[in-house]
Amino acid sequence: MKTIYKVKNQKNSRFIIIAGIVSLIAYITVLLFPSKEPLPCLPTAEKAAKIMKKSIFFVSDYCKKKNIKIDEKIDPNHTGLIGPEYTPLVTTLGNLEAKRTTTNPVFAGLLVHLLQKAGVVPGDTIAVGCSGSFPALMIAILSAARAMSIHPVVIISLGASSYGATNVDFNLLHIYKLLLDKNVFDVPPAAVSLGGEADIGKNFDPLVKEKLIKQIQKSGVNFLYEPDLRRNVIKRMKIYTNNFSGNRISAFVNAGGSQANLGTSNLVLKLKPGLNRKISIPPEKDRGVIFEMAIRKIPIIHLLFIKGLVTKYGIPWDLSLIHI
């Protein structure tokens, strides 16, 4: 079964190749040119970290009560945020150590730091795009937003790289809804897509795809289903700009490798982990949301190359032996 998923999800996908190259380049760059920018100790960052820690407790406790299996070999801290390596939701290969690293509540503090560097202040509105690859990063972003009293407009996609939110019956939407029900967060997703190939789960098993669609419809969250990249990005931008707060978007935070957010241009390889203010813009047909935001001079916070982030900010790598 593992081989089937691995081959099926790697076949004929230019996007997957780009994502793999991005990760390799970022990793090599970090090894050759390490630099550290220690995080400042800020009360708001500490508050965000506490919110994230509380969120992880609720997820872990829910998994125990609902008998959702937590594999102690891959998730020794029992966070409930490290999913199986191969499932029908897996779209690309993921790094287990990177996934465990992001479950450190200090990432919520890092998001506070990055948002403040981007010029975001209390009362502002930010746009957020999260795939299922890093559920802990979604929690970190929402925790930072809550601690900073800013308004997040969030679009999530359910496809995930291995060890992300890969459980079909406990995916990113379930995690988000759980934390809403627990009143940790009070802003529901603005929209949800299937993710995966073409952002409509073209590489998903038809029965799994049908099940996911029913889950989305039952949730009542706006279902975004658009295979054309350009039209998909336009729809997302409308959701972000016509947000409930009525404010201009002060920053865009991307977590994971959603094709709708990254686009299909090789210029995505030049994105730095963390804050980006000026980036090269590809042709319109290849642009993801990141580039559309950049055209509008909106700061980009890019959360994908975890090794680069932790090296720059002195965050511990891999929490397999660190109890949070």
C-alpha positions as CSV (number, residue, x, y, z in Angstrom):
1,M,0.0,0.0,0.0
2,K,2.9,2.4,0.8
3,T,4.4,1.9,-2.6
4,I,1.1,2.6,-4.3
5,Y,0.6,6.0,-2.6
6,K,4.3,6.9,-3.1
7,V,4.2,6.2,-6.8
8,K,0.8,7.6,-7.5
9,N,1.5,10.9,-5.8
10,Q,4.8,11.5,-7.4
11,K,3.8,10.7,-11.0
12,N,3.4,13.5,-13.6
13,S,3.5,16.4,-11.2
14,R,5.7,19.3,-12.0
15,F,4.7,20.9,-8.8
16,I,6.0,18.0,-6.7
17,I,9.4,18.2,-8.4
18,I,9.6,21.9,-7.7
19,A,8.7,21.4,-4.0
20,G,11.4,18.7,-3.7
21,I,14.0,21.0,-5.3
22,V,13.0,23.8,-3.0
23,S,13.5,21.7,0.1
24,L,16.9,20.4,-1.1
25,I,18.2,23.9,-2.0
26,A,17.0,25.4,1.3
27,Y,18.6,22.6,3.3
28,I,21.9,22.9,1.6
29,T,21.9,26.7,1.9
30,V,21.3,26.4,5.6
31,L,24.1,24.0,6.1
32,L,26.6,26.2,4.1
33,F,25.5,29.6,5.4
34,P,24.1,29.3,8.9
35,S,23.1,32.4,10.7
36,K,21.2,33.1,13.9
37,E,18.9,35.9,14.9
38,P,17.7,34.9,18.4
39,L,14.1,35.6,19.1
40,P,13.5,38.5,21.5
41,C,11.6,37.8,24.7
42,L,8.3,39.5,24.2
43,P,5.2,39.2,26.4
44,T,3.0,38.8,23.3
45,A,5.2,36.0,22.0
46,E,5.0,34.2,25.4
47,K,1.2,34.6,25.3
48,A,1.1,33.1,21.8
49,A,3.2,30.2,22.9
50,K,0.9,29.5,25.8
51,I,-2.1,29.5,23.4
52,M,-0.4,27.1,21.1
53,K,0.5,24.8,24.0
54,K,-3.1,24.8,25.1
55,S,-4.2,24.0,21.6
56,I,-1.9,21.0,21.4
57,F,-3.2,19.7,24.7
58,F,-6.8,19.8,23.3
59,V,-5.8,18.0,20.1
60,S,-3.9,15.4,22.0
61,D,-6.7,14.9,24.6
62,Y,-9.3,14.6,21.8
63,C,-7.3,11.9,20.0
64,K,-7.1,9.9,23.2
65,K,-10.8,10.2,23.9
66,K,-11.8,9.4,20.4
67,N,-9.3,6.6,20.0
68,I,-7.5,8.3,17.2
69,K,-4.2,6.4,17.0
70,I,-1.1,8.3,17.9
71,D,2.0,6.5,16.8
72,E,4.5,7.0,19.6
73,K,7.4,6.1,17.3
74,I,6.8,9.2,15.1
75,D,4.9,11.4,17.7
76,P,6.6,10.7,21.0
77,N,5.1,13.8,22.6
78,H,1.6,12.6,21.7
79,T,0.7,15.9,20.1
80,G,-1.8,14.4,17.7
81,L,-0.4,16.6,15.0
82,I,2.0,14.1,13.4
83,G,0.0,11.9,11.0
84,P,0.9,8.6,9.3
85,E,3.5,8.6,6.6
86,Y,1.3,7.3,3.8
87,T,-2.5,7.7,3.5
88,P,-4.9,8.6,0.7
89,L,-4.4,12.3,1.7
90,V,-0.6,12.3,1.2
91,T,0.3,14.4,-1.8
92,T,4.1,14.7,-1.4
93,L,6.9,13.3,0.7
94,G,7.5,15.2,4.0
95,N,10.3,15.3,6.6
96,L,9.3,13.8,9.9
97,E,11.9,15.8,11.9
98,A,10.6,19.0,10.4
99,K,7.0,18.1,11.3
100,R,8.0,17.4,14.9
101,T,10.0,20.6,15.1
102,T,6.9,22.7,14.3
103,T,5.0,21.3,17.2
104,N,7.2,23.4,19.5
105,P,5.0,26.3,20.9
106,V,8.0,28.6,20.4
107,F,6.8,28.8,16.7
108,A,3.8,30.8,17.8
109,G,6.3,33.3,19.4
110,L,8.3,33.2,16.1
111,L,5.1,34.2,14.2
112,V,4.6,37.1,16.6
113,H,8.1,38.3,15.8
114,L,7.7,37.9,12.1
115,L,4.4,39.6,12.0
116,Q,5.7,42.5,14.0
117,K,8.7,42.7,11.6
118,A,6.3,42.9,8.8
119,G,4.7,45.9,10.4
120,V,1.5,44.2,11.6
121,V,-0.1,45.9,14.6
122,P,-3.2,45.1,16.8
123,G,-6.4,45.6,14.9
124,D,-4.8,44.7,11.5
125,T,-6.0,41.9,9.2
126,I,-3.7,39.2,7.8
127,A,-4.3,36.7,5.1
128,V,-3.4,33.1,5.8
129,G,-3.0,30.1,3.5
130,C,-2.4,26.6,5.1
131,S,-2.1,23.2,3.6
132,G,-2.5,20.0,5.7
133,S,1.3,19.5,5.6
134,F,2.0,21.5,8.8
135,P,-1.1,21.5,11.1
136,A,1.1,22.8,13.9
137,L,2.1,25.9,11.9
138,M,-1.6,26.6,11.3
139,I,-2.0,26.6,15.1
140,A,1.1,28.7,15.6
141,I,-0.3,31.4,13.1
142,L,-3.7,31.4,14.8
143,S,-2.1,31.6,18.2
144,A,0.0,34.6,17.2
145,A,-3.0,36.3,15.7
146,R,-5.0,35.8,18.9
147,A,-2.2,37.0,21.1
148,M,-1.6,40.1,18.9
149,S,-5.4,40.9,18.6
150,I,-5.2,40.8,14.8
151,H,-7.8,39.3,12.4
152,P,-6.8,36.3,10.4
153,V,-8.6,35.4,7.1
154,V,-7.8,31.8,6.7
155,I,-8.0,29.5,3.7
156,I,-7.0,25.9,4.3
157,S,-6.5,22.9,2.0
158,L,-6.7,19.3,3.1
159,G,-4.0,17.7,1.0
160,A,-0.8,17.0,3.1
161,S,2.7,15.8,2.8
162,S,3.6,12.8,4.8
163,Y,3.5,13.1,8.6
164,G,1.2,16.1,8.3
165,A,-2.6,16.1,8.9
166,T,-2.8,12.9,6.9
167,N,-5.7,11.2,8.7
168,V,-8.8,11.3,6.4
169,D,-11.0,11.2,9.5
170,F,-9.0,13.8,11.4
171,N,-7.6,16.2,8.9
172,L,-6.8,19.9,9.0
173,L,-10.5,20.9,8.9
174,H,-11.3,18.7,11.9
175,I,-8.3,20.1,13.9
176,Y,-9.5,23.7,13.1
177,K,-13.1,22.9,14.1
178,L,-12.0,21.2,17.3
179,L,-10.1,24.3,18.4
180,L,-13.0,26.5,17.5
181,D,-15.3,24.3,19.6
182,K,-12.9,24.6,22.5
183,N,-13.0,28.4,22.2
184,V,-9.2,28.6,21.7
185,F,-9.9,30.4,18.5
186,D,-13.0,32.3,17.4
187,V,-12.4,32.9,13.7
188,P,-13.6,30.0,11.4
189,P,-11.9,29.3,8.1
190,A,-13.0,31.7,5.3
191,A,-12.8,28.8,2.8
192,V,-11.4,25.2,2.4
193,S,-10.2,23.4,-0.7
194,L,-9.3,19.7,-1.2
195,G,-5.7,20.6,-2.1
196,G,-3.6,18.0,-3.8
197,E,-3.2,18.0,-7.6
198,A,-4.8,21.1,-9.2
199,D,-6.2,22.0,-5.7
200,I,-9.1,19.7,-6.4
201,G,-7.7,16.4,-5.2
202,K,-7.2,15.0,-8.7
203,N,-4.7,12.5,-7.3
204,F,-7.1,11.4,-4.5
205,D,-9.0,8.1,-4.6
206,P,-12.5,8.9,-5.8
207,L,-14.2,7.5,-2.7
208,V,-11.8,9.4,-0.4
209,K,-12.5,12.6,-2.4
210,E,-16.2,12.1,-2.1
211,K,-15.8,11.6,1.7
212,L,-13.8,14.8,2.0
213,I,-16.3,16.8,0.0
214,K,-19.1,15.6,2.3
215,Q,-17.0,16.6,5.3
216,I,-16.6,20.1,3.9
217,Q,-20.2,20.5,3.1
218,K,-21.2,19.3,6.5
219,S,-18.9,21.9,8.1
220,G,-20.6,24.8,6.4
221,V,-17.3,26.3,5.4
222,N,-17.1,27.9,2.0
223,F,-15.9,25.1,-0.4
224,L,-13.3,26.3,-2.9
225,Y,-13.2,24.0,-6.0
226,E,-11.4,25.4,-9.0
227,P,-8.9,23.4,-11.0
228,D,-7.6,26.4,-13.1
229,L,-4.7,28.0,-11.2
230,R,-5.5,31.6,-12.4
231,R,-9.2,31.4,-11.6
232,N,-8.4,29.7,-8.3
233,V,-6.0,32.5,-7.3
234,I,-8.5,35.2,-8.3
235,K,-11.2,33.6,-6.1
236,R,-8.8,33.4,-3.2
237,M,-7.8,37.0,-3.5
238,K,-11.4,38.1,-3.5
239,I,-12.0,36.1,-0.3
240,Y,-9.0,37.8,1.3
241,T,-9.7,41.3,0.2
242,N,-13.5,41.2,0.9
243,N,-12.8,40.1,4.4
244,F,-15.1,40.4,7.4
245,S,-13.0,43.2,9.0
246,G,-13.1,45.4,6.0
247,N,-9.4,46.2,6.5
248,R,-6.6,46.1,4.0
249,I,-4.4,43.0,4.2
250,S,-1.3,43.8,6.2
251,A,0.6,40.5,5.6
252,F,0.2,37.2,3.9
253,V,1.3,34.0,5.8
254,N,1.8,30.8,3.8
255,A,2.3,27.5,5.6
256,G,3.0,24.5,3.6
257,G,3.2,23.8,-0.2
258,S,-0.2,24.4,-1.6
259,Q,0.0,24.8,-5.3
260,A,-2.6,27.6,-5.2
261,N,-0.4,29.6,-2.9
262,L,3.0,28.8,-4.5
263,G,2.0,28.8,-8.1
264,T,3.9,26.8,-10.7
265,S,6.9,29.1,-11.5
266,N,10.5,28.2,-10.6
267,L,10.8,31.6,-9.1
268,V,9.2,30.1,-6.0
269,L,12.7,28.6,-5.3
270,K,13.9,32.1,-4.5
271,L,11.6,32.6,-1.6
272,K,13.3,32.9,1.7
273,P,12.0,31.1,4.8
274,G,10.4,33.7,7.0
275,L,9.7,37.3,6.0
276,N,9.9,38.4,2.3
277,R,9.3,42.0,1.2
278,K,10.5,42.0,-2.4
279,I,10.3,39.0,-4.7
280,S,10.6,38.4,-8.4
281,I,7.2,38.1,-10.1
282,P,6.5,35.3,-12.7
283,P,4.1,35.5,-15.7
284,E,0.4,35.8,-14.7
285,K,-0.4,32.2,-15.6
286,D,2.1,30.8,-13.2
287,R,1.4,33.0,-10.2
288,G,0.2,31.7,-6.9
289,V,-1.4,33.8,-4.1
290,I,2.1,34.6,-2.8
291,F,3.0,36.5,-6.0
292,E,-0.4,38.3,-6.2
293,M,0.1,39.5,-2.7
294,A,3.7,40.6,-3.5
295,I,2.4,42.6,-6.5
296,R,0.3,44.5,-4.1
297,K,3.4,45.2,-1.9
298,I,2.0,43.0,0.9
299,P,4.8,41.4,3.1
300,I,5.0,37.7,2.7
301,I,5.8,35.3,5.6
302,H,6.8,32.0,4.0
303,L,6.7,28.9,6.3
304,L,8.0,25.9,4.4
305,F,11.8,25.5,4.8
306,I,11.7,24.6,8.5
307,K,15.4,23.9,8.8
308,G,16.1,27.4,7.5
309,L,13.8,29.0,10.1
310,V,15.1,27.1,13.1
311,T,18.7,27.7,12.1
312,K,18.2,31.4,11.7
313,Y,16.3,31.9,14.9
314,G,18.0,29.3,17.1
315,I,15.0,27.1,17.6
316,P,15.7,23.4,18.6
317,W,15.5,20.9,15.7
318,D,13.3,17.9,16.2
319,L,11.3,17.4,19.4
320,S,11.5,13.6,19.5
321,L,13.5,13.8,22.7
322,I,12.2,17.1,24.0
323,H,8.9,17.0,26.0
324,I,6.7,20.0,25.3
